Amino acid sequence: MNKLKKYIWIYLITSLVITQWSCSKSSSPDPIAPVQPPAAITTFTNPIMNGADPSVFKKDSIYYYLQTVGNSIRLWKTTAMSKLASSVPQTVFTPQQGAANSSNIWAPEIYFLDGKWYIYYTAGNGTDTGQRTWVLENSSTDPTSGTWIDKGRIYNPNADYWAIDGTILEVNNNRYFIWCGRPDITNKDLTQQIYISKMTNPWTLEGPVTRLTAPQYNWEKQGFGVNEAPSVLKNRVNDVFLVYSASYCGTDDYSLGMLKAAAGADPMLTASWTKFAEPVFTKKPQNLAYGPGHNSFFKSPDNTENWIIYHANSAGNQGCAEKRNVRMQKFIFSSDGTPILGEPVAIGLQINKPSGDK
């Protein structure tokens, strides 16, 4: 009987040890594999969004973006141009119905001048002949907040004609307004040319008006003669390049031309400017880029790269309509300081983001 009890105790103790070992083992968590962060996305594809007449202004580390909406002005704000489409725009201007600037609101551009924000835009009363250039002002640090004040039209009394696509040139410690206009008040000649006038302040022009360029070559006269949408670019030695759109925007041959003024030259003198005889950026049907034009320029977040942003159609014969889309790509300067814009890159091609873009 004592031997039987001995065996029973051995059995119970052994069972208890095995049970405890088993429970201890089963309660230990399985090793957890380290969580791998998602791979950083380093590329983007064109188009980046729908729209036309893109314009970009970079201040500090923020990009402010505008494009034609038609009945208002909306302002986008982003720190990464590759993610522009995910930014929610702020409507900063809605005109009063029936006002002289209530219709056909085109090509807005934003600038920070003399400690305030200014938006230059085209608008009219609904008739073609009514199109003029206008100015808004905002004293807020952030242009997506605060109040935008309508400063009225910006024009030179010596050439108060049809006017669109205003932009700003700052050079030689002076400021100039450059725009696209027609030759006279009659509007019988629809040829679109580019003019310049000195600015007294951000909403006032003074002195004479100089015509910088008119359609001259066949590539500027497709549809009809057009030089419009001037955009300013400078190289490292402060040569000034004026890149403009040529030919009617409703054609597939809408393209970019260019003028150059050497550093220190007087931009009010036609003789200061040299016109390039060939377009500098044209359609590329095999890349689904038709009528590329109306561009703007910006620097990468780390300021090491130069980028062009522009609109184009993805198929032929789509005209100046809602099918236009916005694209961007890097460009370089040649050894003599001339910008080399290249050719429109293909839709869907993986493009490296601007340097520093996160």
C-alpha positions in Angstrom: 0.0 0.0 0.0 2.9 2.4 0.8 4.4 1.5 -2.6 1.2 2.3 -4.3 1.0 5.7 -2.6 4.5 6.4 -3.6 3.7 5.8 -7.3 0.6 8.0 -7.0 2.6 10.9 -5.6 5.2 10.5 -8.3 2.5 10.5 -10.9 0.8 13.6 -9.5 4.0 15.6 -9.2 5.1 14.7 -12.7 1.8 15.7 -14.1 1.9 19.0 -12.3 5.3 19.8 -13.6 4.4 18.9 -17.1 1.2 21.0 -16.9 3.0 24.1 -15.6 5.7 23.7 -18.3 3.0 23.4 -20.9 1.1 26.4 -19.6 4.2 28.5 -19.4 5.2 27.6 -22.9 1.7 28.3 -24.4 1.5 31.7 -22.6 4.7 33.0 -24.2 3.9 35.2 -27.2 5.3 34.2 -30.6 8.1 36.4 -31.9 6.6 39.4 -33.7 8.3 40.4 -37.0 9.3 44.1 -37.0 6.8 46.4 -38.8 8.3 47.6 -42.0 7.3 51.2 -42.9 5.8 51.6 -46.4 8.4 52.4 -49.0 8.6 56.1 -49.7 7.0 57.2 -53.0 9.7 58.9 -55.0 8.0 59.4 -58.3 4.8 60.9 -59.9 3.1 60.8 -63.2 1.6 63.5 -65.5 -0.9 64.9 -65.7 -1.0 66.0 -62.1 -4.5 67.4 -62.3 -7.1 68.8 -64.7 -7.1 72.5 -65.6 -5.4 75.2 -67.7 -3.2 78.2 -67.3 -1.2 77.0 -64.3 0.8 79.5 -62.2 3.0 78.8 -59.3 4.6 81.2 -56.7 7.0 79.8 -54.0 7.5 81.7 -50.8 9.7 80.2 -48.1 8.8 76.4 -48.2 5.2 76.8 -49.5 3.9 76.8 -53.1 0.9 78.8 -54.0 -0.9 77.7 -57.1 -3.6 79.2 -59.4 -5.3 78.1 -62.6 -8.2 79.3 -64.7 -11.6 78.4 -63.1 -13.7 80.8 -65.1 -16.2 82.2 -62.6 -14.0 82.8 -59.5 -10.4 82.5 -58.3 -9.3 79.6 -56.2 -5.9 79.3 -54.5 -4.1 76.1 -53.8 -1.4 75.8 -51.1 1.1 72.9 -50.8 4.6 72.1 -49.7 4.9 69.4 -52.4 4.0 70.1 -56.0 3.8 66.4 -56.8 0.8 66.3 -54.3 -0.9 69.4 -55.6 -4.1 67.5 -56.6 -4.6 66.4 -52.9 -4.6 70.1 -51.7 -8.0 71.6 -51.2 -8.3 75.0 -52.9 -9.6 78.1 -51.1 -11.9 80.4 -53.1 -10.4 83.8 -52.6 -12.5 85.8 -55.1 -16.0 85.6 -56.4 -17.1 88.7 -58.4 -20.4 90.5 -58.2 -22.8 89.4 -60.8 -23.0 91.8 -63.7 -19.8 93.7 -62.8 -17.1 94.6 -65.3 -15.0 91.8 -64.0 -17.7 89.2 -63.5 -17.1 86.9 -66.4 -14.3 85.0 -68.2 -11.9 85.0 -65.2 -8.7 83.7 -66.7 -5.0 83.1 -65.9 -4.6 84.4 -62.3 -1.1 84.8 -60.9 -0.1 85.5 -57.3 2.9 87.5 -56.1 4.3 88.8 -52.8 5.2 92.4 -53.3 6.1 95.1 -50.8 4.9 93.0 -47.9 1.5 92.1 -49.3 0.0 89.5 -51.6 -1.3 90.4 -55.0 -3.3 88.4 -57.5 -3.3 89.6 -61.2 -6.1 88.2 -63.3 -8.0 88.6 -66.5 -11.8 89.2 -66.5 -14.5 91.1 -68.4 -18.2 91.7 -68.7 -18.9 88.6 -70.8 -18.1 90.1 -74.2 -14.8 89.4 -75.9 -13.9 93.1 -76.2 -14.4 93.6 -72.5 -11.5 91.5 -71.3 -9.0 93.5 -69.1 -6.5 92.9 -66.4 -7.3 93.3 -62.7 -5.7 93.3 -59.2 -6.5 91.9 -55.8 -4.6 92.7 -52.6 -4.2 90.9 -49.3 -2.2 92.1 -46.3 -2.4 88.7 -44.4 0.7 86.7 -43.9 -1.1 83.7 -45.4 -2.9 84.5 -48.6 -5.4 81.7 -48.1 -6.7 83.7 -45.1 -7.4 87.3 -44.5 -9.4 89.6 -46.8 -8.8 90.1 -50.5 -9.4 93.7 -51.6 -10.4 94.5 -55.2 -7.9 97.1 -56.4 -9.7 97.4 -59.7 -8.1 97.4 -63.2 -4.4 97.6 -63.8 -3.8 99.4 -67.1 -1.8 102.1 -68.8 -3.9 105.0 -70.0 -1.7 105.2 -73.1 -2.9 101.7 -74.2 -6.2 101.0 -72.5 -7.2 98.2 -74.9 -8.1 94.6 -74.7 -5.7 93.0 -72.3 -5.1 89.5 -70.8 -2.5 87.4 -69.0 -0.7 89.9 -66.8 2.6 89.0 -65.2 5.4 90.7 -63.2 9.0 91.4 -64.0 11.4 92.7 -61.4 14.8 93.7 -62.7 17.3 96.6 -62.3 15.5 97.6 -59.0 12.4 98.4 -61.0 9.1 96.5 -61.4 7.2 96.0 -64.7 3.9 94.7 -65.8 3.9 92.5 -68.9 0.7 91.4 -70.6 -0.9 90.3 -73.9 -3.0 92.9 -75.8 -4.4 93.8 -79.2 -3.1 96.7 -81.3 -5.8 99.2 -80.6 -9.2 100.0 -79.1 -11.2 99.0 -82.2 -10.5 95.2 -81.8 -10.7 94.9 -85.6 -7.2 93.4 -85.5 -7.3 90.3 -83.3 -3.6 89.8 -83.4 -2.3 89.2 -79.9 0.9 90.8 -78.9 3.0 91.3 -75.7 3.5 94.7 -74.1 5.4 96.1 -71.1 4.9 99.1 -68.9 6.7 100.3 -65.7 4.8 100.0 -62.4 4.4 102.9 -59.9 3.0 100.5 -57.3 1.5 97.0 -57.5 -1.7 98.3 -59.0 -0.7 101.3 -61.1 1.2 101.6 -64.4 3.1 104.7 -65.6 4.9 106.1 -68.6 5.1 104.7 -72.1 4.1 101.3 -73.3 6.4 99.1 -75.4 5.5 96.2 -77.6 8.0 93.4 -77.0 6.8 90.9 -79.5 4.2 90.2 -82.2 3.5 87.0 -84.2 6.2 86.9 -86.8 6.9 83.3 -87.7 4.5 80.6 -89.1 4.6 78.7 -85.9 3.2 81.7 -84.1 0.3 82.1 -86.5 -1.5 78.7 -86.5 -5.2 79.5 -86.2 -4.3 83.2 -86.1 -1.4 85.3 -84.9 -1.0 84.9 -81.1 1.8 85.9 -78.6 0.3 85.5 -75.1 0.8 84.2 -71.6 4.2 85.8 -70.9 6.2 84.1 -68.1 9.5 85.4 -66.7 12.6 83.3 -66.1 16.1 84.3 -65.0 19.4 82.5 -65.1 22.2 82.6 -62.5 23.7 85.8 -64.1 20.3 87.5 -64.3 19.7 87.3 -68.0 16.0 87.6 -68.4 14.0 85.2 -70.6 10.4 85.9 -71.5 8.7 82.6 -72.4 5.3 83.1 -74.1 2.6 81.0 -75.8 2.3 81.2 -79.6 -0.6 80.4 -82.0 -4.2 80.0 -81.2 -4.8 77.8 -78.1 -7.5 75.9 -80.0 -4.9 74.3 -82.3 -2.7 71.4 -81.6 0.2 73.7 -82.5 -0.1 76.0 -79.5 3.6 76.1 -78.3 6.1 78.2 -76.4 8.4 80.8 -77.8 11.1 82.9 -76.1 12.7 86.3 -75.9 16.0 87.1 -74.1 17.3 90.3 -72.5 20.9 90.4 -71.2 21.5 91.2 -67.6 21.3 94.9 -66.9 19.5 95.7 -70.2 16.5 98.1 -70.1 13.4 95.9 -70.6 11.4 98.9 -71.9 13.6 99.0 -75.1 12.6 96.6 -77.8 16.2 96.5 -78.9 17.1 94.9 -75.5 15.3 91.8 -76.5 16.3 89.0 -78.9 13.6 86.7 -80.2 14.3 83.0 -80.8 13.4 82.1 -84.4 12.1 78.6 -83.4 9.7 77.5 -80.7 11.3 76.2 -77.5 8.5 73.7 -76.5 6.1 72.0 -78.9 3.6 69.2 -79.2 4.6 65.6 -78.9 1.7 63.4 -80.2 3.5 60.1 -79.3 3.6 61.3 -75.7 0.0 62.4 -75.8 0.9 66.1 -75.5 -1.0 68.4 -77.9 -0.9 72.2 -77.7 1.4 72.5 -74.7 1.6 76.1 -73.4 0.7 78.8 -70.9 3.4 77.8 -68.5 4.9 78.9 -65.2 8.3 78.1 -63.6 9.3 77.1 -60.0 12.2 75.7 -58.0 12.3 72.4 -56.2 11.9 72.5 -52.4 15.6 72.5 -51.9 16.1 75.1 -54.7 18.5 72.8 -56.6 16.2 72.1 -59.6 14.3 74.1 -62.1 10.8 73.0 -63.1 8.2 74.0 -65.7 4.5 73.6 -65.3 2.2 73.9 -68.2 -1.1 72.7 -69.7 -1.7 70.4 -72.7 -4.4 68.3 -74.3 -4.1 64.5 -74.2 -5.5 64.1 -77.7 -5.7 66.1 -80.9 -8.4 68.6 -81.8 -9.6 69.2 -78.2 -9.1 72.9 -78.3 -9.3 75.5 -75.5 -11.7 73.5 -73.4 -12.2 71.6 -70.2 -10.1 68.7 -71.4 -6.8 70.5 -70.9 -4.7 69.1 -68.1 -1.7 70.3 -66.0 1.8 68.7 -66.3 5.2 69.5 -64.9 8.8 68.4 -65.6 12.3 69.4 -64.8 14.4 71.4 -67.2 18.0 72.6 -67.3 20.1 75.6 -68.4 22.8 75.1 -71.0 26.4 76.1 -70.4 25.7 79.6 -71.9 22.7 80.1 -69.6 20.0 79.4 -72.0 17.0 77.4 -70.7 16.6 74.0 -72.4 13.0 73.1 -71.8 13.2 69.8 -73.7 9.9 68.2 -74.9 6.7 67.2 -73.1 7.2 63.9 -71.3 4.8 61.1 -71.8 1.6 60.7 -69.8 1.9 57.9 -67.2 5.7 58.0 -67.3 7.2 57.6 -63.8 9.1 60.9 -63.1 11.3 61.6 -60.1 9.7 64.1 -57.7 11.3 67.5 -57.4 14.4 67.3 -55.2 13.3 67.6 -51.5 9.6 67.0 -52.4 8.2 64.7 -49.6 
